[in-house]
Structure formats: structure tokens, C-alpha cells
Amino acid sequence: MTALPETDRQRVDALRAAMPAEGLFAEKAWRWSPQPFPLSPQTARRLESLGHRLARFQQAAERLYHRSRKGTLPDWIAGTLDRGKPDALLAAATDTRLRDTVPRVIRPDLILTDTGFALTELDSVPGGIGLTAWLGEAYGAIDPRQGESIIGGRRGMIDGFRSIFRPGAGVDLVVSRESADYRPEMEWLAGRLGAEWDVAAAEDYRPRGRSVYRFFELFDLPNLPHALDLAGAQARGEIDLTAPFKPHLEEKAWSALFWMRPLREIWRRELRDSHWQRLREIIPYTWLLNPEPLPAHAVIPRLEIQDFSELRHFSQTERDLVLKISGFSELAWGSRSVSIGADLSQADWAAAVDRALASWERGPYVLQPFHKGKLVRHPYWDEAAGAIRTLEGRARLCPYYFVDAGDPRRIRLGGVLATLCPADKKILHGMSEAILAPCAIHPDGY
């Protein structure tokens, strides 16, 4: 039996040696830590319970959207969510045969704050599934006792992902060129899942009777000539597919709709009051940057302005705010559209506001208060110094929830990926200076 690594240096060397030869992300690197990121039992319980609440939120969003289209709720709800979408995609999204179909993978991006979590995004087609699965396996292998404390365990991500499809005709993980950075982790994942799982290119993929995991963005449809055939095959019951072709469920605008006063009682009824209250604790107050004028006596809640264009003149202390596109855009992922007001000059902030307002018809923007993550400390291997150092930074947590295909009431937390960025970084995402590690339960954790 191979001796288990004892020192931090040996742990890092063992993790590196276990990395698949093909890698997990194309041309991506991160800092290695000898330890999982520790979360307290209380934090772990909060994450465990969050999956059910987020699934309820998505189901409620689906119902609100269709009620708006039907006319039993105001038409501006669906009108906002449908902006910029091609007619063919909207037809697929509103096919009555797929009513109430929602994604079976749910991944929120959560900033760990001093008071809990701040949800910055709810991703239905997330990257990192293979990476998080591999990290759980690798960290568990270098220390079996440590593996028992990893959230989801060594196989939580694998078993969770498998559960989103019923056993049967096999599953294709359909990946586009636009998402090619993630293809290596999808290849690794398919290898772990078994011979009935395969990875296929989205550009020439056609339905072939197998289940399909959609790993491409809906804004990329012009480059995927046969993609909408998948939606048709799903509607006819010929294939099982997730995530469904429902761009309305992939909009950050839902955070704004969640907070709108006219919809408050509807959300409370749809979610149940206890879930509604808990979600209010993590979903930041959000505004939709709508340039349409208000009545002379009205103001925008919490901002106390009459027109969003007045944001242009906010002072640096007033603009502790974040602007980002709602969805359905090549700018909607990887923080490409994010503007943090406090970090910009007055002129650059004004230009960002103008761009956002001009985008209303083709792709709305949302505005949120900037939530600063709490400071955390975690060890990492400093390659240049040849020594273990401690990073003081801020953490983004990405829990992966899987909805069982056979029993949608069963939602399992497969694992949690921590991205730890240096304290001076405002946007928390994967970067060469960040630590990526699985989360584990520890009595002294965060």
C-alpha cells in the first residue's frame, strides 16, 4: 500500500500527480491548497437546506412566467424576460408539452459574508461539475479521514450527476466550442460515469434517442444549427434533456422580480412563507435598469431617484453598486459585463450606466448593492517561494444540487467548490491567483 502523504508539500505533490493528463480546464491554472476549505456544521446545514428552497424558487419562476404569458399576471413580467430572444427559441420555451420542466442541476454562486451568504447568480448550466467531482476524489484519496468530512463525500458529485437521468438509453454531454474550456472536465466526468455516457460536439449534434445534458448557452444558437431539434425531440417525448430550452429561467432579472412589491404576496404563496423569508436573507435587493420614465410623484425604491440615468452622477461613496447584464448574452458569464461602481472613475461609471440603459430592449441589465465577502485565511503552495503560505482573501462558494430524475422531490447536495481570491480582488472567480478547493465540514470552520 502506498504511504499517505504526511506533510503539506507531499499533499500538494500528490494532488498534482493525480491530475488527469488532459487537465480539467483548458489552459487554466489555480493555486493548490493542501487542505479542503473548512465550513462549520451550521454553514453546511444551511447549504444542505438551500437546495430545496432554490428548486422551489425555480418552479415558482416557471409558473410566474407562464401565468404572465397567459394573462393571469401582468404581461410585463414575461415581456421583460423575453427581451432580445429569437422567436424560435421563445416557441420552444413556451411549448405546453414542457410546462413546468425546470433544470435538474442547480448551482448558486454564493459570496460568504459576515452575516451568511449573498447570492450573485443561479446557474442552470454550470461549469465545474467535473472539477468539483475530481477534487472530492483527490482530496479524499490523500487522506481518507479528511475524505469523510468533504461535503458530498468522494462520490457525491458523480452519484448526484448520474441521478439527474434515469438509467436507460445512455447520455450524451453535448458541449459547444463556446464552452470548450470545460470540455476536459466533461470528458473526465463521462469516463467516471461509465460506458453509457459520452461527450459530443454541439455544432453538428442531432437527436439520436439518447438522453442529453445541454452544456451550451442559448445565445450561441446561431452557431448550433440543429440545437432546437433537441427541444422538439424533448417535447415529443423522444429524449430526456436538461437543462431545458428555457431562457426565461436563466435571467438574473428574477432577483429583481423577487423583490418587487407588486409581486410580494404571489411569491409568498408560491414559495411558502418560510422559504420566502429565508431566500430574502440571501438574494440581494436588485433593480432592473428600465429607462422608461416614472410618474412625477414616484421614486425608485431605496435609490430615491426618479430616473436610472441619475445613477451617472452618484459619488464614489454612493456607488457601492454592481451592474451586470441579466442573461442571454456572451457577456452574461465569466463576469464579462460586471461593473463595480466604487472601482470606476466617474466617467467610466457614467459610461457603464449609459450602456446598461441602452441595452434595455435587447438585453436588460440589473443593479445590486455590492456585497463584500468576509475575510478568510487558507493555506496554499507558493511555487515561487517553494513553501506553504497563507492567503487572506474572500470566498465564493458554489454548491451543486442535483434533482433526481425519478423523484423530483429528492434534491441532493453533491459537493461544494470554494474559490478563494486575494482580498484586493472585488470580483470573485477562478483565476491563477485563486485557490480552488472542495469544502469540508470542520468544527472550527467558517
FIDRENFI-327595 format. One record per residue (C-alpha): residue in one letter; x, y, z. Coordinates in steps of 0.1 Angstrom, whole numbers, padded with zeros to 4 digits, always signed. Example, Ala and Ser with C-alpha at 12.3 -4.5 7.8 and 13.67 -1.06 7.14 Angstrom:
2
A+0123-0045+0078/S+0137-0011+0071/
***
This chain:
446
M+0000+0000+0000/T+0013+0034-0009/A+0020+0056+0021/L-0003+0085+0026/P+0013+0120+0023/E+0020+0135+0057/T+0034+0170+0050/D+0016+0198+0033/R+0042+0197+0005/Q+0036+0160+0000/R-0002+0166-0001/V+0002+0192-0028/D+0026+0169-0048/A+0000+0141-0045/L-0028+0162-0058/R-0007+0174-0087/A+0003+0139-0096/A-0034+0128-0095/M-0044+0155-0121/P-0056+0139-0153/A-0030+0142-0181/E-0056+0161-0202/G-0063+0185-0174/L-0097+0196-0162/F-0099+0232-0176/A-0083+0242-0209/E-0053+0264-0202/K-0065+0272-0167/A-0044+0272-0135/W-0050+0279-0099/R-0032+0278-0065/W-0031+0244-0048/S-0040+0240-0012/P-0031+0210+0010/Q-0064+0213+0028/P-0101+0215+0019/F-0118+0247+0027/P-0134+0243+0062/L-0171+0251+0068/S-0188+0249+0101/P-0215+0223+0107/Q-0240+0252+0109/T-0229+0266+0075/A-0231+0231+0060/R-0266+0226+0072/R-0276+0259+0057/L-0262+0248+0024/E-0280+0215+0026/S-0314+0231+0031/L-0308+0257+0004/G-0311+0232-0024/H-0348+0226-0018/R-0355+0263-0015/L-0338+0271-0048/A-0356+0243-0065/R-0389+0258-0052/F-0377+0292-0064/Q-0371+0279-0100/Q-0405+0261-0100/A-0422+0293-0089/A-0404+0314-0115/E-0416+0290-0142/R-0452+0293-0130/L-0450+0331-0128/Y-0436+0333-0163/H-0464+0312-0179/R-0491+0330-0159/S-0478+0363-0172/R-0479+0350-0208/K-0514+0336-0202/G-0526+0369-0188/T-0534+0359-0152/L-0504+0380-0141/P-0491+0413-0157/D-0477+0408-0191/W-0446+0430-0183/I-0431+0400-0163/A-0428+0378-0194/G-0422+0408-0216/T-0391+0417-0196/L-0377+0381-0196/D-0384+0377-0233/R-0365+0408-0245/G-0339+0400-0271/K-0348+0364-0276/P-0354+0350-0311/D-0390+0338-0319/A-0379+0302-0325/L-0363+0299-0290/L-0394+0315-0274/A-0416+0290-0292/A-0395+0261-0277/A-0395+0277-0243/T-0433+0280-0242/D-0442+0246-0257/T-0471+0235-0235/R-0458+0199-0235/L-0428+0211-0215/R-0448+0232-0190/D-0432+0231-0155/T-0400+0215-0168/V-0371+0230-0149/P-0333+0224-0148/R-0321+0194-0128/V-0287+0209-0120/I-0288+0240-0097/R-0257+0259-0088/P-0258+0292-0070/D-0228+0315-0067/L-0227+0325-0030/I-0204+0351-0016/L-0195+0341+0020/T-0203+0373+0041/D-0201+0382+0077/T-0238+0375+0081/G-0242+0345+0058/F-0244+0343+0020/A-0251+0367-0008/L-0264+0350-0040/T-0249+0366-0071/E-0261+0341-0097/L-0282+0310-0101/D-0267+0289-0129/S-0286+0262-0147/V-0257+0251-0170/P-0227+0255-0147/G-0191+0247-0152/G-0171+0230-0125/I-0190+0198-0121/G-0162+0176-0132/L-0136+0197-0114/T-0155+0195-0081/A-0160+0158-0085/W-0123+0153-0091/L-0113+0175-0062/G-0136+0155-0039/E-0119+0122-0051/A-0084+0136-0049/Y-0086+0152-0015/G-0103+0121-0001/A-0076+0098-0016/I-0047+0117+0001/D-0064+0115+0035/P-0094+0091+0039/R-0103+0106+0072/Q-0104+0140+0055/G-0125+0125+0027/E-0152+0116+0052/S-0156+0153+0061/I-0158+0165+0025/I-0193+0177+0017/G-0209+0151-0005/G-0180+0127+0001/R-0157+0113-0025/R-0185+0103-0049/G-0212+0128-0041/M-0208+0147-0074/I-0206+0116-0095/D-0236+0099-0080/G-0256+0132-0079/F-0249+0139-0116/R-0259+0104-0125/S-0292+0108-0107/I-0304+0136-0130/F-0311+0110-0157/R-0330+0077-0154/P-0309+0046-0163/G-0315+0035-0199/A-0306+0046-0234/G-0273+0064-0224/V-0265+0100-0220/D-0246+0125-0243/L-0229+0155-0227/V-0233+0180-0256/V-0206+0207-0254/S-0202+0237-0277/R-0170+0253-0289/E-0180+0284-0270/S-0179+0262-0238/A-0148+0243-0249/D-0127+0254-0219/Y-0149+0230-0199/R-0147+0201-0223/P-0118+0184-0205/E-0138+0182-0172/M-0168+0168-0191/E-0146+0141-0207/W-0132+0132-0173/L-0167+0131-0159/A-0181+0109-0186/G-0152+0085-0181/R-0161+0082-0144/L-0198+0077-0151/G-0194+0047-0174/A-0195+0034-0209/E-0231+0046-0215/W-0220+0083-0210/D-0203+0102-0238/V-0193+0137-0248/A-0204+0151-0282/A-0198+0183-0301/A-0229+0206-0301/E-0222+0221-0335/D-0233+0190-0355/Y-0253+0171-0329/R-0287+0158-0337/P-0311+0138-0315/R-0304+0101-0316/G-0326+0086-0289/R-0301+0092-0261/S-0306+0115-0231/V-0289+0149-0234/Y-0271+0171-0209/R-0270+0206-0226/F-0237+0222-0220/F-0240+0252-0242/E-0255+0286-0239/L-0287+0296-0256/F-0273+0328-0270/D-0250+0305-0290/L-0278+0290-0311/P-0268+0307-0344/N-0237+0286-0343/L-0256+0254-0335/P-0278+0247-0364/H-0295+0216-0351/A-0298+0226-0314/L-0335+0234-0314/D-0342+0199-0328/L-0333+0188-0293/A-0361+0209-0278/G-0386+0194-0303/A-0375+0158-0296/Q-0379+0165-0259/A-0414+0179-0264/R-0423+0148-0283/G-0410+0125-0256/E-0382+0111-0278/I-0354+0122-0255/D-0348+0133-0220/L-0329+0167-0218/T-0317+0191-0192/A-0313+0220-0189/P-0345+0227-0209/F-0345+0254-0236/K-0360+0280-0213/P-0340+0312-0214/H-0365+0329-0191/L-0352+0307-0162/E-0316+0318-0169/E-0321+0355-0163/K-0306+0374-0133/A-0338+0396-0136/W-0355+0371-0113/S-0337+0386-0084/A-0353+0419-0092/L-0387+0403-0098/F-0384+0386-0064/W-0381+0419-0046/M-0408+0438-0065/R-0436+0450-0041/P-0465+0442-0065/L-0453+0405-0067/R-0446+0400-0030/E-0477+0381-0020/I-0475+0360-0051/W-0440+0349-0042/R-0451+0342-0006/R-0479+0319-0018/E-0458+0302-0044/L-0428+0295-0021/R-0444+0292+0013/D-0437+0320+0038/S-0407+0302+0055/H-0389+0297+0022/W-0397+0332+0011/Q-0382+0346+0043/R-0350+0325+0040/L-0345+0335+0004/R-0348+0372+0013/E-0318+0366+0035/I-0295+0356+0006/I-0310+0372-0026/P-0296+0408-0028/Y-0321+0436-0034/T-0320+0441-0071/W-0332+0467-0096/L-0339+0463-0133/L-0324+0492-0152/N-0355+0502-0171/P-0351+0536-0188/E-0389+0542-0191/P-0400+0573-0172/L-0418+0572-0139/P-0447+0594-0129/A-0437+0628-0115/H-0445+0618-0079/A-0427+0584-0079/V-0392+0574-0070/I-0372+0542-0074/P-0372+0523-0041/R-0341+0525-0020/L-0322+0547-0045/E-0346+0577-0041/I-0342+0588-0077/Q-0367+0593-0105/D-0347+0580-0134/F-0319+0555-0135/S-0298+0579-0156/E-0293+0598-0123/L-0270+0570-0113/R-0244+0586-0136/H-0239+0614-0111/F-0236+0592-0079/S-0204+0599-0059/Q-0179+0572-0053/T-0193+0566-0018/E-0229+0563-0032/R-0220+0539-0060/D-0211+0508-0039/L-0231+0491-0066/V-0227+0463-0092/L-0240+0465-0128/K-0243+0433-0149/I-0264+0420-0178/S-0293+0399-0169/G-0287+0370-0193/F-0288+0357-0229/S-0256+0373-0239/E-0220+0363-0244/L-0213+0389-0217/A-0235+0371-0192/W-0209+0347-0178/G-0173+0350-0166/S-0180+0384-0151/R-0176+0400-0185/S-0204+0425-0181/V-0198+0433-0145/S-0190+0469-0135/I-0183+0477-0098/G-0192+0514-0093/A-0168+0521-0065/D-0138+0509-0086/L-0146+0531-0116/S-0139+0567-0123/Q-0169+0590-0126/A-0166+0590-0164/D-0163+0552-0166/W-0192+0546-0143/A-0214+0570-0162/A-0205+0552-0194/A-0214+0518-0179/V-0248+0532-0168/D-0254+0546-0203/R-0245+0512-0219/A-0269+0494-0195/L-0298+0517-0202/A-0292+0515-0239/S-0293+0477-0237/W-0329+0475-0223/E-0347+0464-0255/R-0322+0437-0264/G-0309+0426-0230/P-0318+0442-0197/Y-0292+0449-0170/V-0296+0445-0133/L-0282+0466-0105/Q-0273+0453-0070/P-0256+0466-0039/F-0220+0454-0037/H-0217+0427-0010/K-0182+0424+0003/G-0171+0389+0013/K-0158+0382+0048/L-0121+0378+0052/V-0109+0342+0054/R-0075+0326+0057/H-0064+0294+0040/P-0030+0277+0032/Y-0017+0273-0003/W+0015+0262-0020/D+0036+0292-0032/E+0055+0278-0062/A+0080+0307-0064/A+0089+0305-0028/G+0088+0267-0025/A+0068+0270+0007/I+0033+0269+0021/R+0019+0304+0025/T-0015+0317+0039/L-0038+0335+0016/E-0060+0362+0032/G-0089+0366+0010/R-0126+0362+0003/A-0146+0331-0006/R-0172+0323-0033/L-0190+0290-0026/C-0206+0270-0054/P-0228+0242-0041/Y-0240+0218-0067/Y-0275+0204-0062/F-0289+0176-0083/V-0326+0169-0088/D-0334+0132-0091/A-0350+0123-0124/G-0371+0096-0108/D-0382+0117-0078/P-0380+0155-0082/R-0386+0159-0045/R-0352+0144-0039/I-0325+0170-0042/R-0290+0161-0032/L-0260+0183-0025/G-0232+0167-0044/G-0204+0189-0033/V-0193+0225-0027/L-0164+0242-0046/A-0147+0271-0029/T-0129+0298-0049/L-0107+0318-0026/C-0095+0351-0041/P-0070+0376-0027/A-0086+0403-0005/D-0079+0430-0030/K-0100+0413-0057/K-0135+0426-0059/I-0148+0401-0084/L-0145+0365-0071/H-0140+0340-0098/G-0114+0314-0110/M-0080+0330-0116/S-0044+0320-0114/E-0041+0338-0080/A-0071+0320-0066/I-0073+0288-0045/L-0098+0261-0057/A-0106+0235-0032/P-0136+0213-0021/C-0154+0223+0011/A-0154+0201+0041/I-0171+0202+0075/H-0149+0212+0104/P-0160+0223+0139/D-0138+0254+0136/G-0148+0262+0100/Y-0164+0294+0086/
***
